[in-house]
Amino acid sequence: MNEQLLNKLINRFGGAFYILDTKQFKLNYSQLKKAFADIYPNFEIAYSYKTNYTPKLCKTVDALGGYAEVVSDMEMKIALKAGVKPEKIIWNGPYKNYDEVENLLLAGGTVNIDSVYEIEKIKDIAARNPQSVLNVGIRVNFDIGDGVTSRFGFDIHSEDFKKAFALVNGADNIVPAGIQCHFATRRLETWKPRAEKMIALLDGLGIVPRRIDLGGGLFGKMADSLKAQFDCDIPDYLQYAGEVAPMFAERYKNEREKPLLLIEPGSALVGDCMKFASQVVNVKNVRGKSIATLLGSIYNINPTLNKKNPPVEVFHTGAGEAEEYANLDFGGFTCIESDYLYRNFSGKLAVGDTVVFGNVGSYSVVLKPPFILPNFPVIEIDGENVNLIKKGETFDDIFHTFDFNA
């Protein structure tokens, strides 16, 4: 990235845009898969669509042999439109549109039920379609010592779990698709407990399932400046694999048909694969505090508002002479007082310069609300080629569903 290229991009796409690095995404995918598969070969990745459902990424996962992990009928339709075959789609989540669930099940996809209300829904689908084989799994919930009572899945000690297990193992046309869990905690020390308890649960049930799905919750690659803002060490792919894959290799070494081991990463794959570029609109001093306003917002790069400073670079694309600043804050275009993209920047800056924020691939594009301004374009730079992955949103994109005559 350089000033000349950024000026060309600004002239073509405007003063703010996302930059997608598909090559880095492919590298992350291959490295993460290899880390686990070298220890437990019957392993695959199911990419978490909710983290970043940019179709180019979804198609890339499919081309690499991965699964689509979706949590809504909208995401399921993204997968299908991206060319993913139904049998490579796994539907999780606490709420499901059961008209669309039925379509996916009848097409060969997998649905992991999350709570007791879904049992009767699945029974009805099975009864209406006695000639169809339905792939149904169970999301389970247990204590992994992270101090969080997760709201997802069946408590493995509950009567509801017994009912779910009886359903998927007792119906003539339901094939047990396996057991899945998900914990949001990304700390390395929480991975061994989830693997140990999954194995103990399956052994207690006396089954060797088709699939064992450990869900997501992994840190991805990030700059040292970002790592330093966490209160724990940031593991790499090899460390995650080393915590859990050997347990499955040992437990199932004598099984003729070994379960497929799945994980469902999102941020771990896509976090460092997107940047956000935004021009400086103005710089002012308020009671001794330097503040630069950008054509961009915290909601473009960090809608979860976690208050961490992302990696940042400044490129001199402005016409004026840059001045030296200390402890300058980058503020966003919104009228929210707390809208800061970065705090305490020190360095040279001028109006018209472009600030490029790294590690914004996770939950940025998908969580950005249509608040004050429409969202910006997504582009991909591939050598000399610049590909428009997503057009900048317009007034009509956002407001065509409103009735201005009502």
N, C-alpha and C positions, 0 to 999 in steps of 0.2 A: 504494500500500500504506500502511495506517495501523493504529494500535493497535485501533481499533474493529473493523475488518474482520478483523484477525488474531484477536481474541478470539472472534468469531463462528466463524471457521474452526477454532480450537482446540476450541471447544465441540462442533463437529460431527464433526471428524476426528481429534481427539487432539492431543498435544503435538508431533508432528513430521509433516511432509508435504512433498511436492514440489509446485511450482507451475509449470505448463506455460503458455508464452506462444505460442500457435499463430499469432497475428497477426505476431509478430516472426519466426517461422519462415518464414511466407509472404513477408514483406518481404525477408529474407535470400535466399530462393530467387530471387525476381524480380530482385533487384539483381545476384546472382552470374550468373544467366543472361544478363541484359542486357549485363553487362560483356564477356562473351565473344561473344555473338551480334551485338553491334554491329560487331564486327570480322570474325567468321567466322559468318555467319548459320546455317549448317547445324550447329548445336550443340545439345546437350542434356545434362542432368544425370541421372546415375544415383546415387540416394541410397544411402549406405552403411548398410545395416540394422544391422550389428553395432554401430555407434556408439550408436544409440538406436532400438530397434525398437518403440517405443510405437505401437500401431496407428493412433492419430489422426494421427501424423506420416506414417506410411506411406500412409494414405489421402489426406492432403493433397498429398503428392508426386504421387500418381497423378492427382489432380484437376487438378494444374498441368501435366500432360503429361510428367512425368519417368519415369525407369526405376527399377526396384528392383534394387540390386546386393546379392546375397546370397552367403553363403559356407557355407551348410549347408542340409540338407533342412528343418530347423526354420524357418529364415528364409524359405525358399521357400514353406513352408506359411503363414507369416504373410502373405506377399505375396498369395497366392491367396485366403486368407480375408478379406483387406482389399479384395478385389475387383480386384486387379491382373491384367490379362490376361497369359497366359504369354509372349506375344511382347514384353512390356515387362519381362521378368525376365532378368537376366544373372547367371549363377552362376560365381563365382570361388572361389579357395581351394585349399590344398594337399591337402585330403582331401575326397572327395565320396562320398556314398552312391549307388552307381551304379544301384540299382533306381529311386531317385527321379530321378536324372539322366535315365534313359531316359524316364520319364514326362514330364519337362519338355521334353526334345528332341522327343518325339512330339507334344506339345501346341503346339510352335512357339517355345519359349524358346531362349535362347542359353547355351551352356556354353563357357567358356574353359579349355582344358586347361593344367595347370600343370607336369606332369612326365611322364616317359616311360611310367610304369606306366599312364597313362590312355589311351595310344594304342591298346592292344589292347582296352580296354574300349569305346572308341568304335567300333573296327572291328567288334566283336561286335554292338553295337547296330545299326550300319548294315547288317550282313549279315542280321540277323533281321528287319529292317524295310525291305526293298528299295523299297517303294512310298512310304516317308516321306522327306521332305527334312529333314535335320538341320543346324541352325545351330551350327557349331563354330568357335571362335576360339582363339588361342594367346596365353598370357601370356608375355612375354619379359623377359629380365633382362640388363642391361648396366651398365657403370660410369658413374655420373653425377658422380663426383668428390666424393661426400659422406663418403667414408671408411668406408662400410658395404658389406659383401658380403651383399646381400639373399638370403634363402633361397627367394624366390618366383620362379616362372617358369623358362623355358628360357634357358640361356646361349646367346646368339645366335651364338656361335662354336663351338658344340658339334655333334656328330653327332646328338644327341637332338633338337636344334631342326630339323635337316634332315629327320629322320623325321617330326616333327610337321607340318612344312610340307608334306611329301609327302602326308601323310594328308589334310589339309583341302583340298588342291588336286588330289587324285588320285582320290577316290572319287566314284562316280556320284551318290550321293544325299547327299553332304555339301556344304553351301554354306559357303564360307569367310566367317566372320562378322567377321573383322578381327583386328587385333593390339592387345593390351592390355599395359600395364605398370603397376606400382605401386611407389612408393617412399615410405616413411614420413616421410622428411625433409621438413619443412614450409618450410624456408628458401627465399626467393624465388630465390636464385641457382642452385638446383638444378633449376628448372623449364625454363630454356632448354636445358640439356644433354639433358634427357629428350626434349624436342620435337625438337631437332636430330638426335638419334640415332634416334628413331622414323622421321623422314623419310628419313634416310640408309639405314636398314634397308629400308624399303619401296622406295626407289628402287633399291637394290642387288638386291632380289628382282624388280624390274621389275613391280610391281603397284600398282594404285590400289584399296585395299580398300574394302569397304562402310563399315567403321567404323575409327576410330583412337581408342583409349581410353587417356588419359593417367593414369588411376587417381586416387587421392586424395593426401592429404598437403598440406593447405592450413591456414593459420591462419584463425581466424574473428574476429569482433568481440569485443573485450574491454575492460574498464575500464583506464584508464591505470595504475592501481595494480598490475594483473596484468601488463600489458605490460612494466613496469619490471623484472619478475623474470626475464625472458628475456635470454639473452646475444646476441640479435640483434634487428634491427628487425622489427616485425610488419607485414607488407604488408596492403593492402586488396584487395578483389576486382579493382579496376581494374588494380592493379599485376601481379597474377597473369596476368590476361588480356593485358595489354600485353607480357608476356614471351614468350608462346607463340602467341597467336591470329594475329598478323600473319604469322608464318612459314607457317602453314597457308593463310592467305588468299593469300599470294604464290605458294606452291608449287602450289596447285590452282586458280588463277584461270582457267586455260584449259581445265580439265576440265569436260566437259558434265555428268557425274555426280560431284559432289563428295562425298568421304567424310563421313560423320557423325562429328563430333568430340565425344567424350564425356569428362567427368571424373566422378569418383566421390567427392564430398565427404561427410564426415560431420560432424566437429567444426566445420568452416567454416560449416555451416548451423545446427547445433543447439546449439552450445556455450553461447551466451548466451540460449537460449530456455527455460531451466529454472532455477528457484531451489529452495533447500531451506530450509525453516523449522523451527527446533528450539527448544524451550523450555529455559531454564536450570533444572537440577534442584538444584544447590547451588553455592556458592562457598566455597572454603577457601584457607587459606594454609599452604603447606608449606615450612618453612625459608626464609621470606622471599619465596616465589614464590606469586603468586595464580593459582589454577586454578579455572575454572568447568566443571562437568560438565554436558553437554547430553544430551537425549534424542535422540541422533543420533551418528553415528560418521564418521570419515574414510572408511570404506568406503561410506557413503551418498553422498559427494560426490566422492571422489577415490580410487577403488580402485587406481589405478596408483601411488599413493603418491609423487607427484612433489615433495612438500614445498613447493609454492607456496601462498601465502595467497590464497584467492579474495576477490573483492569482498565486503564484509560490511556489514550494517546491523543495528542493535539497536533494537528497539521495546519500549517500557515497557508490557508486558502483565502484569507482576507486581504484587502488592498492596503489597509493601514499598517503602521509600524506596531509590532507587538510590544507590550509592556510586561515587565516582570511583576508577578503577583505572589503573595504568600497567603496561604489559608483562604483562598477564594472558594466559594461554593457555586456549583452549577445548578441553577434553578430551572424548572420546567415552564412550559407555556400556560399551564392551567392556573386557575385562581385559587388553588388549594395551598394554604400556607406551608404545608409540609412537603410540597413537591420539589424535592431536590434529588438530582440524579447522582451527585457526588459531592462530598463534603471535604473541605480543607485541601484543595488543590494548590500546589505551588509550582510556578513556572511561567513561561511567557505565553501571552494570549492577546488576540486582537479581535475586534468585531469582524465577522465573516470567516473566522477560522472554523475548522471542522474538528469536533471532538468525537473520537471513535471509542465506544465502550465495548469491552470484550465480555465473554461468558454470559451472553444474554439469550441463549438458545432455549432455555428452559422456562416454560410457562409465560413467555413474553407475548408472542403473537396471539396465542390462544386466549389469554386472560385480559388483554387490552380492551377496556370498555370503550364504547363510542361516546366519549366524554369530551365535550368542547370542540375537538377536532377529529376528523376521521383518521384512521390509521394509515401508515406510510407504506411505500412499496417494499417488496422483498426482492433482492437481486442476487444473482450468482455470478461470481467472476471465475471463469475457467480459462486460464491462459490469457489469450488476447480477446476472448469472447466474453461478452456480458449478456447474461440471460435474465429476462424478467420473469421471476417465479410467481410473484403476486403483484397485481396492479395496486397503486395507491387507491384507497377507498375515496368515494365521492359522496356528496350530499345525497344524491339519489340512492346510492347503495344503502344508506342508513335509514332514510326517511320514506322509502317507497311503501313501507308497510303501514305507515300512519295515514289516516284520513284527515286531510286538512280542511275538508268541508263538513266534518261532523260538528 
